[in-house]
Amino acid sequence: MDIPRTFNITESAHRIHNPFTPEKLATLGAALRLEAGTRVLDLGSGSGEMLCTWARDYGVIGTGIDMSQLFTEQAKLRAEELGVADRVKFIHGDATGYVSDDKAGVAACVGATWIGGGVSGTIELLAQSLRPGGIILIGEPYWRHLPPTEDVARRCLAGSSSDFLLLPELLASFGHLGYDVVEMVLADQDSWDRYEAAKWLTMRRWLEANPDDEFAKEVRGQLTSEPERYAAYTREYLGWGVFALMAR
């Protein structure tokens, strides 16, 4: 069980596998007014930066589940590095359908809503692990501006323009599902740059170390095309944020 190899290569040096910087992640933790002992469940936990830094800074406890063997191992190492391995644990596994026996004060899926088949299904899944009065965190893209054509949407790596909503529409959609939006922290173009541009050096270093790998041609193609594609399309049209929800 693992995620596609391209992600394990291009994001192998990332601590945060979405368009957030450490500062944005800290802002989110502060915005949630986390208290020591709060249990956090993180589906699609990546390299564990959210759980580990929040355990260090706010004293939370929790569990992360991720399909990437590499990222899960990195998360365990990060927990040891920050001295929080006794407070957080990381499981290599498929988070699809995962429900925790220990109900969480915060149940999160930050940038991996495919786990529940989309936003609505992921919220429904997370709610099964949430204690009454708890907070659900959803990380999700939205359109900063509607793409003028379907080709532009696809160049933003969306299947079509209907894959995402404009920000006001996304916020309204949470209400339609029966939730109040109680906080949000949004990526900006600089934090998008840190997420996307950091992949390019990683790819270059990987190509230098693995010139004969069967995947080298694909990685070379990405490194050649991605800077221009990202600057022209994703950076201009696609937003991303984490939204804190409470059931009405």
C-alpha positions as CSV (number, residue, x, y, z in Angstrom):
1,M,0.0,0.0,0.0
2,D,1.4,3.3,-1.0
3,I,0.7,6.5,-2.9
4,P,1.8,7.0,-6.5
5,R,5.6,7.1,-6.7
6,T,5.6,10.6,-8.2
7,F,4.5,12.1,-4.9
8,N,7.1,10.1,-2.9
9,I,9.7,11.5,-5.2
10,T,8.6,15.1,-5.7
11,E,7.5,15.7,-2.1
12,S,10.2,13.6,-0.3
13,A,11.8,16.8,1.1
14,H,8.5,18.4,2.1
15,R,7.4,18.5,5.7
16,I,4.0,19.9,4.7
17,H,2.3,18.3,1.8
18,N,0.0,21.2,0.9
19,P,0.3,24.9,0.2
20,F,0.8,25.9,3.8
21,T,4.0,27.2,5.4
22,P,5.0,26.4,9.0
23,E,3.7,29.9,9.9
24,K,0.3,29.2,8.3
25,L,0.1,25.9,10.2
26,A,1.0,27.7,13.4
27,T,-1.7,30.3,12.7
28,L,-4.3,27.6,12.2
29,G,-3.3,26.0,15.5
30,A,-3.6,29.3,17.4
31,A,-6.9,30.1,15.6
32,L,-8.4,26.9,16.9
33,R,-7.6,27.8,20.5
34,L,-6.3,24.3,21.1
35,E,-6.0,23.1,24.7
36,A,-3.6,20.7,26.2
37,G,-4.9,17.1,26.0
38,T,-7.1,17.8,23.0
39,R,-7.3,14.6,20.9
40,V,-6.6,15.2,17.2
41,L,-7.3,12.7,14.4
42,D,-5.6,13.4,11.1
43,L,-6.6,11.4,8.0
44,G,-4.0,11.8,5.3
45,S,-1.4,13.0,7.8
46,G,1.6,13.1,5.4
47,S,4.9,13.7,7.2
48,G,3.1,14.5,10.4
49,E,4.0,18.2,10.7
50,M,0.6,19.3,11.9
51,L,0.2,16.8,14.7
52,C,3.9,17.0,15.8
53,T,4.1,20.8,16.0
54,W,0.7,21.1,17.6
55,A,1.7,18.4,20.2
56,R,4.9,20.5,20.9
57,D,3.2,23.9,21.0
58,Y,-0.2,23.1,22.4
59,G,0.1,19.8,24.1
60,V,-2.4,17.9,21.9
61,I,-2.4,14.2,21.5
62,G,-3.5,12.3,18.5
63,T,-3.2,9.9,15.6
64,G,-2.3,10.3,12.0
65,I,-3.0,7.8,9.1
66,D,-1.4,8.0,5.7
67,M,-0.9,5.7,2.7
68,S,2.7,6.7,2.1
69,Q,5.2,4.5,3.8
70,L,7.9,7.1,3.3
71,F,5.8,10.0,4.7
72,T,4.7,7.8,7.7
73,E,8.3,7.0,8.6
74,Q,9.2,10.7,8.2
75,A,6.3,11.5,10.6
76,K,7.6,9.1,13.2
77,L,11.1,10.6,13.0
78,R,9.6,14.1,13.3
79,A,7.8,13.1,16.4
80,E,11.0,11.9,18.0
81,E,12.9,15.0,16.8
82,L,10.3,17.3,18.5
83,G,10.1,15.1,21.6
84,V,6.4,14.3,21.2
85,A,6.5,10.6,20.3
86,D,4.7,9.8,23.5
87,R,1.8,12.0,22.5
88,V,1.2,11.3,18.8
89,K,1.3,8.1,16.8
90,F,1.3,7.5,13.0
91,I,-0.2,4.6,11.2
92,H,0.7,3.5,7.6
93,G,-2.6,2.6,6.1
94,D,-5.6,3.5,4.1
95,A,-7.6,6.2,5.9
96,T,-10.7,5.5,3.7
97,G,-13.5,4.5,6.1
98,Y,-11.3,5.0,9.2
99,V,-13.3,5.7,12.4
100,S,-11.5,6.2,15.7
101,D,-12.7,4.4,18.9
102,D,-11.4,7.4,20.9
103,K,-13.5,10.4,19.9
104,A,-11.5,13.4,18.9
105,G,-11.9,17.1,19.7
106,V,-10.5,17.9,16.3
107,A,-11.0,15.5,13.3
108,A,-9.1,16.6,10.2
109,C,-8.6,15.8,6.6
110,V,-6.3,18.5,5.2
111,G,-5.9,18.2,1.5
112,A,-7.0,14.6,0.9
113,T,-10.8,14.6,0.7
114,W,-10.6,11.8,-1.9
115,I,-10.5,9.7,1.3
116,G,-14.3,10.2,1.7
117,G,-15.1,10.5,-2.0
118,G,-15.2,14.3,-1.8
119,V,-15.9,17.1,0.7
120,S,-19.3,15.9,1.8
121,G,-18.3,12.3,2.3
122,T,-15.2,13.2,4.1
123,I,-17.1,15.5,6.5
124,E,-19.5,12.6,7.1
125,L,-16.6,10.2,7.8
126,L,-14.8,12.6,10.1
127,A,-18.0,13.3,12.1
128,Q,-18.0,9.6,13.1
129,S,-14.7,10.1,15.0
130,L,-15.7,13.5,16.6
131,R,-16.9,14.1,20.1
132,P,-19.9,16.4,20.6
133,G,-18.9,20.0,20.2
134,G,-15.7,19.1,18.3
135,I,-14.3,20.7,15.3
136,I,-13.8,19.2,11.8
137,L,-11.0,20.5,9.6
138,I,-11.2,20.3,5.9
139,G,-8.4,21.4,3.6
140,E,-9.7,22.0,0.1
141,P,-8.9,23.9,-3.1
142,Y,-11.2,26.6,-4.5
143,W,-11.1,28.8,-7.5
144,R,-9.6,32.3,-7.0
145,H,-11.1,33.2,-10.4
146,L,-13.2,30.9,-12.6
147,P,-11.1,29.5,-15.4
148,P,-12.2,31.0,-18.7
149,T,-12.0,27.6,-20.4
150,E,-12.0,23.9,-19.6
151,D,-8.5,23.7,-20.9
152,V,-7.3,26.3,-18.3
153,A,-9.0,24.2,-15.6
154,R,-7.2,21.1,-16.7
155,R,-3.9,23.0,-16.8
156,C,-4.6,23.7,-13.1
157,L,-4.6,19.9,-12.7
158,A,-8.4,19.8,-12.2
159,G,-10.5,17.4,-14.1
160,S,-12.9,20.2,-15.1
161,S,-13.9,23.7,-13.8
162,S,-16.8,22.0,-11.9
163,D,-14.3,20.2,-9.6
164,F,-13.9,23.2,-7.4
165,L,-16.1,26.2,-6.2
166,L,-15.4,29.8,-5.7
167,L,-14.6,30.6,-2.1
168,P,-18.0,32.1,-1.2
169,E,-19.7,29.1,-2.8
170,L,-17.4,26.7,-0.9
171,L,-18.2,28.4,2.4
172,A,-21.9,28.3,1.6
173,S,-21.7,24.6,0.8
174,F,-20.6,23.8,4.3
175,G,-23.7,25.5,5.6
176,H,-25.8,23.4,3.2
177,L,-24.3,20.3,4.9
178,G,-25.4,21.6,8.3
179,Y,-22.1,23.1,9.6
180,D,-21.0,26.5,10.7
181,V,-17.7,27.7,9.4
182,V,-16.0,28.9,12.6
183,E,-12.5,29.6,11.3
184,M,-10.4,29.5,8.1
185,V,-6.8,30.0,7.2
186,L,-6.0,30.4,3.5
187,A,-2.9,29.8,1.5
188,D,-1.5,32.7,-0.5
189,Q,0.7,32.8,-3.6
190,D,3.8,32.8,-1.5
191,S,2.8,29.7,0.4
192,W,1.8,28.1,-2.9
193,D,5.3,28.9,-4.2
194,R,6.9,27.2,-1.2
195,Y,4.8,24.0,-1.8
196,E,5.3,23.8,-5.6
197,A,8.7,25.3,-6.2
198,A,10.3,23.2,-3.5
199,K,9.5,20.1,-5.7
200,W,11.7,21.4,-8.5
201,L,14.9,21.2,-6.6
202,T,13.9,17.8,-5.2
203,M,13.3,16.5,-8.7
204,R,16.6,17.9,-10.0
205,R,18.6,16.3,-7.1
206,W,16.7,13.0,-7.6
207,L,17.5,13.0,-11.3
208,E,21.2,13.6,-10.6
209,A,21.2,10.7,-8.2
210,N,19.0,8.4,-10.3
211,P,19.8,9.0,-14.0
212,D,19.1,5.4,-15.0
213,D,15.9,4.9,-13.0
214,E,12.9,3.8,-15.1
215,F,11.0,6.8,-13.7
216,A,13.7,9.3,-14.7
217,K,12.0,10.3,-18.0
218,E,8.8,11.1,-16.3
219,V,10.5,13.2,-13.6
220,R,12.5,15.0,-16.2
221,G,9.3,15.8,-18.1
222,Q,7.7,17.3,-15.0
223,L,10.8,19.3,-14.1
224,T,10.9,20.8,-17.6
225,S,7.2,21.7,-17.8
226,E,6.1,22.4,-14.2
227,P,7.5,25.8,-13.5
228,E,5.8,27.4,-16.5
229,R,2.6,25.5,-16.0
230,Y,2.4,26.3,-12.4
231,A,3.1,30.1,-12.9
232,A,0.6,30.4,-15.7
233,Y,-2.2,28.4,-14.2
234,T,-2.3,27.0,-10.7
235,R,-0.7,30.1,-9.2
236,E,-3.2,32.4,-10.8
237,Y,-6.4,30.5,-10.6
238,L,-6.4,28.1,-7.7
239,G,-6.7,28.9,-4.0
240,W,-6.5,26.6,-1.1
241,G,-7.5,26.7,2.5
242,V,-8.3,24.9,5.7
243,F,-11.8,25.4,7.0
244,A,-12.9,24.7,10.6
245,L,-16.5,23.5,10.9
246,M,-18.9,22.8,13.8
247,A,-22.2,21.0,13.5
248,R,-25.2,23.2,13.9
